[in-house]
Amino acid sequence: MRIDTPLAVRPSQAAQMLGVGMTKLYEMLGEGDLESFHIGRSRRITTASISGYIERQLTAATGKPPPPSKTE
């Protein structure tokens, strides 16, 4: 992970990263597909859980895990 990569993002940013709407994003949170926490009243979604979700979807679609990512 690069140093300038955020560890957590706002729901709107997570939805944009995943290419989904806010309703779908909150469904994913409710189903436990993504991890989140609150800072005061603000919700943050971990970028690790977003990456994990994508990896799980790729594995389900292809039947094999994606290749390891290269870190800078």
Phi and psi restraints in degrees (range 20) as a CNS / XPLOR table:
assign (resid 1 and name C) (resid 2 and name N)
       (resid 2 and name CA) (resid 2 and name C) 1.0 -75.5 20.0 2
assign (resid 2 and name N) (resid 2 and name CA)
       (resid 2 and name C) (resid 3 and name N) 1.0 154.6 20.0 2
assign (resid 2 and name C) (resid 3 and name N)
       (resid 3 and name CA) (resid 3 and name C) 1.0 -64.6 20.0 2
assign (resid 3 and name N) (resid 3 and name CA)
       (resid 3 and name C) (resid 4 and name N) 1.0 -34.0 20.0 2
assign (resid 3 and name C) (resid 4 and name N)
       (resid 4 and name CA) (resid 4 and name C) 1.0 -85.4 20.0 2
assign (resid 4 and name N) (resid 4 and name CA)
       (resid 4 and name C) (resid 5 and name N) 1.0 3.2 20.0 2
assign (resid 4 and name C) (resid 5 and name N)
       (resid 5 and name CA) (resid 5 and name C) 1.0 -79.5 20.0 2
assign (resid 5 and name N) (resid 5 and name CA)
       (resid 5 and name C) (resid 6 and name N) 1.0 125.4 20.0 2
assign (resid 5 and name C) (resid 6 and name N)
       (resid 6 and name CA) (resid 6 and name C) 1.0 -69.1 20.0 2
assign (resid 6 and name N) (resid 6 and name CA)
       (resid 6 and name C) (resid 7 and name N) 1.0 148.4 20.0 2
assign (resid 6 and name C) (resid 7 and name N)
       (resid 7 and name CA) (resid 7 and name C) 1.0 -81.7 20.0 2
assign (resid 7 and name N) (resid 7 and name CA)
       (resid 7 and name C) (resid 8 and name N) 1.0 -24.8 20.0 2
assign (resid 7 and name C) (resid 8 and name N)
       (resid 8 and name CA) (resid 8 and name C) 1.0 -149.1 20.0 2
assign (resid 8 and name N) (resid 8 and name CA)
       (resid 8 and name C) (resid 9 and name N) 1.0 149.5 20.0 2
assign (resid 8 and name C) (resid 9 and name N)
       (resid 9 and name CA) (resid 9 and name C) 1.0 -132.6 20.0 2
assign (resid 9 and name N) (resid 9 and name CA)
       (resid 9 and name C) (resid 10 and name N) 1.0 163.3 20.0 2
assign (resid 9 and name C) (resid 10 and name N)
       (resid 10 and name CA) (resid 10 and name C) 1.0 -70.7 20.0 2
assign (resid 10 and name N) (resid 10 and name CA)
       (resid 10 and name C) (resid 11 and name N) 1.0 156.4 20.0 2
assign (resid 10 and name C) (resid 11 and name N)
       (resid 11 and name CA) (resid 11 and name C) 1.0 -53.7 20.0 2
assign (resid 11 and name N) (resid 11 and name CA)
       (resid 11 and name C) (resid 12 and name N) 1.0 -41.2 20.0 2
assign (resid 11 and name C) (resid 12 and name N)
       (resid 12 and name CA) (resid 12 and name C) 1.0 -63.4 20.0 2
assign (resid 12 and name N) (resid 12 and name CA)
       (resid 12 and name C) (resid 13 and name N) 1.0 -37.0 20.0 2
assign (resid 12 and name C) (resid 13 and name N)
       (resid 13 and name CA) (resid 13 and name C) 1.0 -68.8 20.0 2
assign (resid 13 and name N) (resid 13 and name CA)
       (resid 13 and name C) (resid 14 and name N) 1.0 -40.8 20.0 2
assign (resid 13 and name C) (resid 14 and name N)
       (resid 14 and name CA) (resid 14 and name C) 1.0 -62.9 20.0 2
assign (resid 14 and name N) (resid 14 and name CA)
       (resid 14 and name C) (resid 15 and name N) 1.0 -42.9 20.0 2
assign (resid 14 and name C) (resid 15 and name N)
       (resid 15 and name CA) (resid 15 and name C) 1.0 -61.2 20.0 2
assign (resid 15 and name N) (resid 15 and name CA)
       (resid 15 and name C) (resid 16 and name N) 1.0 -42.0 20.0 2
assign (resid 15 and name C) (resid 16 and name N)
       (resid 16 and name CA) (resid 16 and name C) 1.0 -65.2 20.0 2
assign (resid 16 and name N) (resid 16 and name CA)
       (resid 16 and name C) (resid 17 and name N) 1.0 -42.2 20.0 2
assign (resid 16 and name C) (resid 17 and name N)
       (resid 17 and name CA) (resid 17 and name C) 1.0 -60.0 20.0 2
assign (resid 17 and name N) (resid 17 and name CA)
       (resid 17 and name C) (resid 18 and name N) 1.0 -38.4 20.0 2
assign (resid 17 and name C) (resid 18 and name N)
       (resid 18 and name CA) (resid 18 and name C) 1.0 -89.0 20.0 2
assign (resid 18 and name N) (resid 18 and name CA)
       (resid 18 and name C) (resid 19 and name N) 1.0 -12.6 20.0 2
assign (resid 18 and name C) (resid 19 and name N)
       (resid 19 and name CA) (resid 19 and name C) 1.0 71.8 20.0 2
assign (resid 19 and name N) (resid 19 and name CA)
       (resid 19 and name C) (resid 20 and name N) 1.0 34.4 20.0 2
assign (resid 19 and name C) (resid 20 and name N)
       (resid 20 and name CA) (resid 20 and name C) 1.0 -124.2 20.0 2
assign (resid 20 and name N) (resid 20 and name CA)
       (resid 20 and name C) (resid 21 and name N) 1.0 165.3 20.0 2
assign (resid 20 and name C) (resid 21 and name N)
       (resid 21 and name CA) (resid 21 and name C) 1.0 -83.6 20.0 2
assign (resid 21 and name N) (resid 21 and name CA)
       (resid 21 and name C) (resid 22 and name N) 1.0 173.8 20.0 2
assign (resid 21 and name C) (resid 22 and name N)
       (resid 22 and name CA) (resid 22 and name C) 1.0 -67.4 20.0 2
assign (resid 22 and name N) (resid 22 and name CA)
       (resid 22 and name C) (resid 23 and name N) 1.0 -36.4 20.0 2
assign (resid 22 and name C) (resid 23 and name N)
       (resid 23 and name CA) (resid 23 and name C) 1.0 -61.1 20.0 2
assign (resid 23 and name N) (resid 23 and name CA)
       (resid 23 and name C) (resid 24 and name N) 1.0 -47.6 20.0 2
assign (resid 23 and name C) (resid 24 and name N)
       (resid 24 and name CA) (resid 24 and name C) 1.0 -63.3 20.0 2
assign (resid 24 and name N) (resid 24 and name CA)
       (resid 24 and name C) (resid 25 and name N) 1.0 -40.2 20.0 2
assign (resid 24 and name C) (resid 25 and name N)
       (resid 25 and name CA) (resid 25 and name C) 1.0 -59.7 20.0 2
assign (resid 25 and name N) (resid 25 and name CA)
       (resid 25 and name C) (resid 26 and name N) 1.0 -46.0 20.0 2
assign (resid 25 and name C) (resid 26 and name N)
       (resid 26 and name CA) (resid 26 and name C) 1.0 -69.6 20.0 2
assign (resid 26 and name N) (resid 26 and name CA)
       (resid 26 and name C) (resid 27 and name N) 1.0 -28.4 20.0 2
assign (resid 26 and name C) (resid 27 and name N)
       (resid 27 and name CA) (resid 27 and name C) 1.0 -63.9 20.0 2
assign (resid 27 and name N) (resid 27 and name CA)
       (resid 27 and name C) (resid 28 and name N) 1.0 -44.1 20.0 2
assign (resid 27 and name C) (resid 28 and name N)
       (resid 28 and name CA) (resid 28 and name C) 1.0 -62.3 20.0 2
assign (resid 28 and name N) (resid 28 and name CA)
       (resid 28 and name C) (resid 29 and name N) 1.0 -39.7 20.0 2
assign (resid 28 and name C) (resid 29 and name N)
       (resid 29 and name CA) (resid 29 and name C) 1.0 -64.5 20.0 2
assign (resid 29 and name N) (resid 29 and name CA)
       (resid 29 and name C) (resid 30 and name N) 1.0 -44.4 20.0 2
assign (resid 29 and name C) (resid 30 and name N)
       (resid 30 and name CA) (resid 30 and name C) 1.0 -64.4 20.0 2
assign (resid 30 and name N) (resid 30 and name CA)
       (resid 30 and name C) (resid 31 and name N) 1.0 -32.1 20.0 2
assign (resid 30 and name C) (resid 31 and name N)
       (resid 31 and name CA) (resid 31 and name C) 1.0 -84.0 20.0 2
assign (resid 31 and name N) (resid 31 and name CA)
       (resid 31 and name C) (resid 32 and name N) 1.0 -4.5 20.0 2
assign (resid 31 and name C) (resid 32 and name N)
       (resid 32 and name CA) (resid 32 and name C) 1.0 83.0 20.0 2
assign (resid 32 and name N) (resid 32 and name CA)
       (resid 32 and name C) (resid 33 and name N) 1.0 13.2 20.0 2
assign (resid 32 and name C) (resid 33 and name N)
       (resid 33 and name CA) (resid 33 and name C) 1.0 -72.1 20.0 2
assign (resid 33 and name N) (resid 33 and name CA)
       (resid 33 and name C) (resid 34 and name N) 1.0 -26.8 20.0 2
assign (resid 33 and name C) (resid 34 and name N)
       (resid 34 and name CA) (resid 34 and name C) 1.0 -126.5 20.0 2
assign (resid 34 and name N) (resid 34 and name CA)
       (resid 34 and name C) (resid 35 and name N) 1.0 149.2 20.0 2
assign (resid 34 and name C) (resid 35 and name N)
       (resid 35 and name CA) (resid 35 and name C) 1.0 -100.9 20.0 2
assign (resid 35 and name N) (resid 35 and name CA)
       (resid 35 and name C) (resid 36 and name N) 1.0 139.8 20.0 2
assign (resid 35 and name C) (resid 36 and name N)
       (resid 36 and name CA) (resid 36 and name C) 1.0 -144.3 20.0 2
assign (resid 36 and name N) (resid 36 and name CA)
       (resid 36 and name C) (resid 37 and name N) 1.0 167.3 20.0 2
assign (resid 36 and name C) (resid 37 and name N)
       (resid 37 and name CA) (resid 37 and name C) 1.0 -151.7 20.0 2
assign (resid 37 and name N) (resid 37 and name CA)
       (resid 37 and name C) (resid 38 and name N) 1.0 169.4 20.0 2
assign (resid 37 and name C) (resid 38 and name N)
       (resid 38 and name CA) (resid 38 and name C) 1.0 -112.6 20.0 2
assign (resid 38 and name N) (resid 38 and name CA)
       (resid 38 and name C) (resid 39 and name N) 1.0 142.6 20.0 2
assign (resid 38 and name C) (resid 39 and name N)
       (resid 39 and name CA) (resid 39 and name C) 1.0 -117.1 20.0 2
assign (resid 39 and name N) (resid 39 and name CA)
       (resid 39 and name C) (resid 40 and name N) 1.0 102.0 20.0 2
assign (resid 39 and name C) (resid 40 and name N)
       (resid 40 and name CA) (resid 40 and name C) 1.0 64.9 20.0 2
assign (resid 40 and name N) (resid 40 and name CA)
       (resid 40 and name C) (resid 41 and name N) 1.0 -123.0 20.0 2
assign (resid 40 and name C) (resid 41 and name N)
       (resid 41 and name CA) (resid 41 and name C) 1.0 -97.4 20.0 2
assign (resid 41 and name N) (resid 41 and name CA)
       (resid 41 and name C) (resid 42 and name N) 1.0 -1.8 20.0 2
assign (resid 41 and name C) (resid 42 and name N)
       (resid 42 and name CA) (resid 42 and name C) 1.0 -91.0 20.0 2
assign (resid 42 and name N) (resid 42 and name CA)
       (resid 42 and name C) (resid 43 and name N) 1.0 128.2 20.0 2
assign (resid 42 and name C) (resid 43 and name N)
       (resid 43 and name CA) (resid 43 and name C) 1.0 -87.8 20.0 2
assign (resid 43 and name N) (resid 43 and name CA)
       (resid 43 and name C) (resid 44 and name N) 1.0 142.7 20.0 2
assign (resid 43 and name C) (resid 44 and name N)
       (resid 44 and name CA) (resid 44 and name C) 1.0 -129.4 20.0 2
assign (resid 44 and name N) (resid 44 and name CA)
       (resid 44 and name C) (resid 45 and name N) 1.0 141.2 20.0 2
assign (resid 44 and name C) (resid 45 and name N)
       (resid 45 and name CA) (resid 45 and name C) 1.0 -112.6 20.0 2
assign (resid 45 and name N) (resid 45 and name CA)
       (resid 45 and name C) (resid 46 and name N) 1.0 130.5 20.0 2
assign (resid 45 and name C) (resid 46 and name N)
       (resid 46 and name CA) (resid 46 and name C) 1.0 -71.1 20.0 2
assign (resid 46 and name N) (resid 46 and name CA)
       (resid 46 and name C) (resid 47 and name N) 1.0 137.9 20.0 2
assign (resid 46 and name C) (resid 47 and name N)
       (resid 47 and name CA) (resid 47 and name C) 1.0 -69.5 20.0 2
assign (resid 47 and name N) (resid 47 and name CA)
       (resid 47 and name C) (resid 48 and name N) 1.0 -26.1 20.0 2
assign (resid 47 and name C) (resid 48 and name N)
       (resid 48 and name CA) (resid 48 and name C) 1.0 -63.9 20.0 2
assign (resid 48 and name N) (resid 48 and name CA)
       (resid 48 and name C) (resid 49 and name N) 1.0 -38.8 20.0 2
assign (resid 48 and name C) (resid 49 and name N)
       (resid 49 and name CA) (resid 49 and name C) 1.0 -71.6 20.0 2
assign (resid 49 and name N) (resid 49 and name CA)
       (resid 49 and name C) (resid 50 and name N) 1.0 -30.8 20.0 2
assign (resid 49 and name C) (resid 50 and name N)
       (resid 50 and name CA) (resid 50 and name C) 1.0 -66.0 20.0 2
assign (resid 50 and name N) (resid 50 and name CA)
       (resid 50 and name C) (resid 51 and name N) 1.0 -46.3 20.0 2
assign (resid 50 and name C) (resid 51 and name N)
       (resid 51 and name CA) (resid 51 and name C) 1.0 -61.8 20.0 2
assign (resid 51 and name N) (resid 51 and name CA)
       (resid 51 and name C) (resid 52 and name N) 1.0 -42.0 20.0 2
assign (resid 51 and name C) (resid 52 and name N)
       (resid 52 and name CA) (resid 52 and name C) 1.0 -62.6 20.0 2
assign (resid 52 and name N) (resid 52 and name CA)
       (resid 52 and name C) (resid 53 and name N) 1.0 -40.0 20.0 2
assign (resid 52 and name C) (resid 53 and name N)
       (resid 53 and name CA) (resid 53 and name C) 1.0 -61.5 20.0 2
assign (resid 53 and name N) (resid 53 and name CA)
       (resid 53 and name C) (resid 54 and name N) 1.0 -46.1 20.0 2
assign (resid 53 and name C) (resid 54 and name N)
       (resid 54 and name CA) (resid 54 and name C) 1.0 -61.8 20.0 2
assign (resid 54 and name N) (resid 54 and name CA)
       (resid 54 and name C) (resid 55 and name N) 1.0 -43.7 20.0 2
assign (resid 54 and name C) (resid 55 and name N)
       (resid 55 and name CA) (resid 55 and name C) 1.0 -61.7 20.0 2
assign (resid 55 and name N) (resid 55 and name CA)
       (resid 55 and name C) (resid 56 and name N) 1.0 -42.0 20.0 2
assign (resid 55 and name C) (resid 56 and name N)
       (resid 56 and name CA) (resid 56 and name C) 1.0 -64.2 20.0 2
assign (resid 56 and name N) (resid 56 and name CA)
       (resid 56 and name C) (resid 57 and name N) 1.0 -39.1 20.0 2
assign (resid 56 and name C) (resid 57 and name N)
       (resid 57 and name CA) (resid 57 and name C) 1.0 -66.9 20.0 2
assign (resid 57 and name N) (resid 57 and name CA)
       (resid 57 and name C) (resid 58 and name N) 1.0 -41.2 20.0 2
assign (resid 57 and name C) (resid 58 and name N)
       (resid 58 and name CA) (resid 58 and name C) 1.0 -64.0 20.0 2
assign (resid 58 and name N) (resid 58 and name CA)
       (resid 58 and name C) (resid 59 and name N) 1.0 -41.8 20.0 2
assign (resid 58 and name C) (resid 59 and name N)
       (resid 59 and name CA) (resid 59 and name C) 1.0 -62.8 20.0 2
assign (resid 59 and name N) (resid 59 and name CA)
       (resid 59 and name C) (resid 60 and name N) 1.0 -42.6 20.0 2
assign (resid 59 and name C) (resid 60 and name N)
       (resid 60 and name CA) (resid 60 and name C) 1.0 -65.8 20.0 2
assign (resid 60 and name N) (resid 60 and name CA)
       (resid 60 and name C) (resid 61 and name N) 1.0 -36.1 20.0 2
assign (resid 60 and name C) (resid 61 and name N)
       (resid 61 and name CA) (resid 61 and name C) 1.0 -77.0 20.0 2
assign (resid 61 and name N) (resid 61 and name CA)
       (resid 61 and name C) (resid 62 and name N) 1.0 -35.4 20.0 2
assign (resid 61 and name C) (resid 62 and name N)
       (resid 62 and name CA) (resid 62 and name C) 1.0 -105.5 20.0 2
assign (resid 62 and name N) (resid 62 and name CA)
       (resid 62 and name C) (resid 63 and name N) 1.0 -17.2 20.0 2
assign (resid 62 and name C) (resid 63 and name N)
       (resid 63 and name CA) (resid 63 and name C) 1.0 80.6 20.0 2
assign (resid 63 and name N) (resid 63 and name CA)
       (resid 63 and name C) (resid 64 and name N) 1.0 3.2 20.0 2
assign (resid 63 and name C) (resid 64 and name N)
       (resid 64 and name CA) (resid 64 and name C) 1.0 -141.4 20.0 2
assign (resid 64 and name N) (resid 64 and name CA)
       (resid 64 and name C) (resid 65 and name N) 1.0 150.4 20.0 2
assign (resid 64 and name C) (resid 65 and name N)
       (resid 65 and name CA) (resid 65 and name C) 1.0 -69.7 20.0 2
assign (resid 65 and name N) (resid 65 and name CA)
       (resid 65 and name C) (resid 66 and name N) 1.0 151.1 20.0 2
assign (resid 65 and name C) (resid 66 and name N)
       (resid 66 and name CA) (resid 66 and name C) 1.0 -68.0 20.0 2
assign (resid 66 and name N) (resid 66 and name CA)
       (resid 66 and name C) (resid 67 and name N) 1.0 157.1 20.0 2
assign (resid 66 and name C) (resid 67 and name N)
       (resid 67 and name CA) (resid 67 and name C) 1.0 -63.9 20.0 2
assign (resid 67 and name N) (resid 67 and name CA)
       (resid 67 and name C) (resid 68 and name N) 1.0 153.4 20.0 2
assign (resid 67 and name C) (resid 68 and name N)
       (resid 68 and name CA) (resid 68 and name C) 1.0 -61.6 20.0 2
assign (resid 68 and name N) (resid 68 and name CA)
       (resid 68 and name C) (resid 69 and name N) 1.0 142.3 20.0 2
assign (resid 68 and name C) (resid 69 and name N)
       (resid 69 and name CA) (resid 69 and name C) 1.0 -80.9 20.0 2
assign (resid 69 and name N) (resid 69 and name CA)
       (resid 69 and name C) (resid 70 and name N) 1.0 149.4 20.0 2
assign (resid 69 and name C) (resid 70 and name N)
       (resid 70 and name CA) (resid 70 and name C) 1.0 -88.4 20.0 2
assign (resid 70 and name N) (resid 70 and name CA)
       (resid 70 and name C) (resid 71 and name N) 1.0 131.8 20.0 2
assign (resid 70 and name C) (resid 71 and name N)
       (resid 71 and name CA) (resid 71 and name C) 1.0 -99.0 20.0 2
assign (resid 71 and name N) (resid 71 and name CA)
       (resid 71 and name C) (resid 72 and name N) 1.0 146.2 20.0 2
